[in-house]
C-alpha cells in the first residue's frame, strides 16, 4: 500500500498589519468588542502589487525548502483559494509560472475556508495512486480585496496570507484519511454577491458590497456541524479522541475553536490557535497554523493531528494526519 506524508511546510503573511485599534478609526467598533467575540487582535493586508499567486509563491518555496525539494521536483500543484488573481488562468497555473515549473497538472479549487483540506485530499489521492511523487498543496487568500471596509460585522474578521505543504510517497500513512462534505442549502448565510455569471454588471456600475454573512446563524451551524465531523472522523478511522495530540482547526473564531476542543476533551494547550495573529484567512488558515506549530516545535514527527474546517457553501471537512 502506498501513502502520502507531509514532507515540508511553509507559510507567508504580508508585511502590512492592521490592528483592531486601526479598525476603530475606520468603522464603529472597538478592540474589546472584536476580541470578545472573535479572539482576533490583528490581521495582515496584502500590498497593492501582491496577488494570491504572489503570496502562494512565498509559502510554496518555504515548504519546498523544508522538504529538501526544489521546484523542479514538483509534479502536481493544487491551490485552494476564494480570491484568485484572475478568473483564468487559474491560480495554480500562475503559481506554476512563478516557480518556473512546466508541464505538470496545476489547478485551483474554490470551497471557501475548506479549500486547503479539499486540496490536501486531492493531492493525497494522486500520491497514493502513484501519479505524483512531489505534490505541492497551497491555501491562499487576499480577502482584503473583497471585504466591504464600511461593514463592521465582517471587515474585522478577515485577513490575507498563504500556507503550503509538500506531499511525498510513504510506506506508512501520513495522511491517514480525509472527509469532505458540502450542503448548498446554506448558501445565503455566507457569500460574496458578485461573480462572472451573476452580478459583475452591478459591480462595474459602481455598486459596493463585499463578503456578506449572517454571523449568528453561521456560528450555530458551524458548531453543530463540526461536532458531527469530529465524531465521523474518529469513528471511521477507529481513533479514540484521547489519541489526538493536536487539533489544528480553521482559524475563524476563537469560540468555535474552543467548542471543537471541548468536543475532543482537549485542553487549549493542545490546540493550535493563531486567529489572534492573522484573523480569518479562509483557505490559508489551517496551513498557516500548522506551519507555525511545526516550526516552533510544538508539532513533532509522529504526532497525530486532526485538521478541521468549515466555510461558505457550506463546505466542511477534516484531515487526520500522522506528521
C-alpha positions in Angstrom: 0.0 0.0 0.0 1.2 3.4 -0.9 0.6 6.5 1.2 1.4 10.2 1.3 3.2 12.1 4.0 3.8 15.8 4.7 7.5 16.3 3.9 7.6 20.1 4.4 5.5 23.1 5.5 5.7 26.8 4.7 3.7 30.0 5.2 3.7 33.7 4.4 2.0 36.7 5.8 2.1 40.2 4.1 4.1 42.8 5.8 1.3 45.3 6.5 -0.5 44.7 9.8 -4.0 46.1 10.5 -4.7 46.1 14.2 -8.1 46.4 16.0 -7.0 49.9 17.0 -6.6 50.8 13.3 -10.1 49.5 12.6 -11.5 51.7 15.3 -10.6 54.6 13.0 -12.4 53.1 10.1 -15.7 51.8 11.5 -17.7 52.0 14.7 -16.1 49.2 16.6 -13.6 48.6 19.5 -10.7 46.4 20.3 -12.6 45.0 23.3 -15.7 44.1 21.1 -13.6 42.3 18.5 -11.5 40.3 20.9 -14.5 39.3 23.0 -16.5 37.9 20.0 -13.7 36.6 17.8 -10.4 36.5 19.6 -8.8 38.4 16.7 -6.2 41.1 17.6 -4.7 41.9 14.2 -4.7 40.8 10.5 -2.2 41.1 7.6 -3.1 43.0 4.4 -1.6 42.3 1.0 0.3 45.2 -0.6 -1.3 46.7 -3.8 1.0 44.7 -6.0 0.7 41.4 -4.1 -1.7 38.9 -5.5 -2.8 35.4 -4.3 -0.3 33.7 -6.5 2.5 36.0 -5.2 1.6 35.1 -1.6 1.4 31.4 -2.6 4.9 31.5 -4.1 6.5 32.6 -0.8 4.7 29.9 1.1 5.4 27.3 -1.5 9.2 28.0 -1.7 9.4 27.8 2.1 7.6 24.4 2.1 9.9 23.1 -0.6 13.0 24.1 1.3 11.7 22.5 4.4 11.1 19.3 2.4 14.6 19.4 0.9 13.0 19.8 -2.5 13.2 22.3 -5.4 10.5 23.5 -7.8 12.0 21.1 -10.4 10.8 18.2 -8.2 7.2 19.2 -8.2 4.9 17.1 -10.4 1.5 18.2 -9.1 0.1 21.6 -7.9 -3.3 22.3 -6.3 -4.3 25.6 -4.8 -7.3 26.3 -2.6 -8.4 29.9 -2.8 -11.5 32.1 -2.8 -9.6 35.0 -4.2 -7.9 34.0 -7.5 -5.7 36.5 -9.3 -7.9 36.1 -12.3 -10.9 34.1 -13.5 -8.4 32.4 -15.7 -5.6 31.4 -16.0 -6.2 29.6 -12.7 -4.1 30.5 -9.7 -2.4 27.1 -9.7 -1.1 27.8 -13.2 0.0 31.2 -12.2 1.9 29.8 -9.2 3.4 27.2 -11.6 4.7 30.0 -13.8 6.2 31.9 -10.8 8.0 28.7 -9.7 9.3 28.0 -13.2 7.6 24.6 -13.4 6.4 23.3 -16.7 4.0 20.6 -17.8 2.7 19.1 -14.6 -1.0 19.4 -13.6 -1.7 22.7 -11.9 -5.1 23.9 -10.9 -7.1 25.8 -8.2 -10.3 24.9 -6.5 -12.8 27.1 -4.5 -14.6 25.8 -1.5 -14.1 28.9 0.7 -12.5 28.2 4.1 -12.4 24.4 3.3 -10.1 25.0 0.3 -6.9 23.7 1.8 -8.4 20.5 3.2 -10.2 19.8 -0.1 -6.9 20.4 -1.9 -5.0 18.2 0.5 -7.4 15.4 -0.1 -7.0 15.6 -3.8 -3.2 15.7 -3.7 -3.2 12.7 -1.3 -5.2 10.7 -3.8 -2.7 11.5 -6.6 0.3 10.4 -4.5 -1.5 7.3 -3.3 -2.3 6.3 -6.9 1.4 6.8 -7.9 0.6 9.7 -10.2 2.7 12.2 -8.1 5.9 11.9 -6.2 6.1 15.5 -5.1 2.7 17.3 -4.7 2.5 21.0 -3.7 -0.6 21.9 -1.8 -1.4 25.6 -1.1 -4.1 27.5 0.7 -4.0 31.2 -0.1 -6.3 34.3 0.2 -6.3 38.0 -0.4 -9.7 38.5 1.4 -8.9 42.2 1.9 -9.8 42.7 -1.7 -13.4 41.5 -1.3 -14.2 42.9 2.1 -16.6 45.9 2.5 -14.5 48.1 4.8 -17.6 50.0 5.8 -19.4 46.9 7.2 -18.2 46.4 10.8 -19.7 43.0 11.1 -17.4 41.4 8.5 -14.4 43.8 7.9 -13.0 43.0 11.4 -12.8 39.3 10.6 -10.7 38.7 7.6 -7.0 38.9 6.6 -4.6 37.8 3.9 -1.9 35.1 3.9 -0.8 31.7 2.4 0.3 28.3 3.7 1.6 25.3 1.9 2.7 21.7 2.4 4.6 19.3 0.2 3.4 15.7 0.0 5.7 12.8 -0.9 5.1 9.0 -1.0 5.5 7.0 2.2 5.2 3.3 3.2 3.1 4.2 6.3 0.1 6.6 6.5 1.0 10.3 6.9 -2.4 11.5 5.6 -4.5 8.8 7.3 -7.9 10.0 5.9 -9.8 13.0 4.8 -13.5 13.5 5.0 -15.2 16.1 2.8 -18.8 17.5 2.8 -21.0 20.3 1.4 -24.6 21.5 1.7 -25.7 24.2 -0.6 -28.9 24.9 1.2 -27.0 27.3 3.4 -25.6 29.3 0.6 -27.3 32.5 1.6 -25.8 32.6 5.1 -22.2 33.4 4.0 -21.4 34.5 0.4 -19.8 37.1 -1.9 -22.5 38.7 -4.0 -20.6 39.3 -7.3 -19.3 36.8 -9.9 -18.8 36.5 -13.7 -22.2 35.0 -14.3 -24.1 36.9 -11.6 -23.5 40.5 -10.6 -20.4 41.7 -12.4 -22.5 44.2 -14.3 -23.7 45.7 -10.9 -20.1 45.8 -9.7 -19.0 47.6 -12.8 -21.9 50.0 -12.4 -20.4 51.2 -9.1 -22.4 49.1 -6.6 -20.5 48.5 -3.4 -20.5 45.4 -1.2 -18.3 42.6 0.0 -18.5 39.4 1.9 -22.0 39.0 3.4 -22.6 36.9 6.5 -25.4 36.1 8.9 -23.0 35.7 11.8 -25.2 34.1 14.5 -26.7 31.6 12.0 -23.2 30.7 10.7 -21.9 30.2 14.2 -24.7 27.8 15.2 -24.5 25.7 12.1 -20.7 25.6 12.3 -20.5 24.4 15.9 -23.2 21.7 15.3 -21.6 20.5 12.0 -18.0 20.4 13.3 -19.2 18.3 16.3 -20.6 15.7 13.9 -17.5 15.9 11.8 -15.3 15.1 14.8 -17.5 12.1 15.6 -17.4 10.9 12.0 -13.6 11.2 11.6 -12.8 9.4 14.8 -15.4 6.6 14.2 -14.4 5.9 10.6 -10.7 5.6 11.5 -11.1 3.7 14.8 -9.4 6.5 16.7 -10.2 7.4 20.3 -10.4 11.1 20.9 -7.7 10.9 23.6 -5.2 9.7 21.0 -5.2 13.1 19.2 -2.1 15.0 20.0 -3.0 18.3 18.3 -6.1 20.0 16.9 -5.4 22.4 14.0 -8.7 24.0 13.3 -9.7 26.6 10.7 -9.0 29.9 12.4 -12.3 31.7 12.1 -13.5 32.4 15.6 -12.0 31.6 19.0 -15.4 30.5 20.4 -15.8 27.9 17.6 -12.3 26.7 18.1 -13.0 26.3 21.9 -16.2 24.3 21.2 -14.2 21.9 18.9 -11.6 21.4 21.6 -14.3 20.7 24.2 -15.7 18.0 21.9 -12.3 16.3 21.9 -11.7 16.8 25.6 -8.5 18.6 24.5 -7.0 21.3 26.7 -6.5 24.5 24.8 -2.7 23.9 25.2 -3.1 21.1 22.6 -5.0 23.3 20.1 -3.0 25.4 17.7 -4.6 28.9 17.8 -3.3 31.7 15.5 -6.6 33.5 14.8 -5.4 36.3 17.1 -2.4 37.0 14.9 -3.9 37.0 11.4 -7.7 36.7 11.6 -9.7 34.5 9.3 -7.6 33.8 6.3 -10.1 31.3 4.9 -8.3 28.6 2.9 -4.9 29.7 4.2 -5.7 29.5 7.9 -5.0 25.7 8.5 -1.7 25.5 6.7 -0.6 28.8 8.3 -1.4 27.4 11.8 0.2 24.0 11.0 3.4 25.6 9.8 3.6 27.8 12.8 3.3 24.9 15.2 5.8 22.7 13.2 8.4 25.5 13.1 8.1 26.4 16.8 8.4 22.7 17.8 5.0 22.0 19.2 4.0 19.6 16.4 6.7 16.9 16.0 7.2 13.8 13.9 4.9 11.0 15.0 2.2 13.3 16.4 -1.4 12.6 15.5 -3.0 15.8 14.2 -6.7 16.5 13.4 -7.4 19.3 11.0 -11.0 20.5 10.7 -12.6 23.3 8.7 -15.9 24.9 7.9 -16.7 27.5 5.2 -19.1 29.2 2.9 -21.2 26.9 0.8 -21.5 25.5 3.3 -18.5 23.2 2.9 -16.7 21.4 5.7 -14.0 18.7 6.1 -11.3 17.1 8.1 -7.9 15.6 7.7 -6.4 13.1 10.1 -2.6 13.3 9.8 0.3 11.4 11.3 3.0 14.0 10.9 
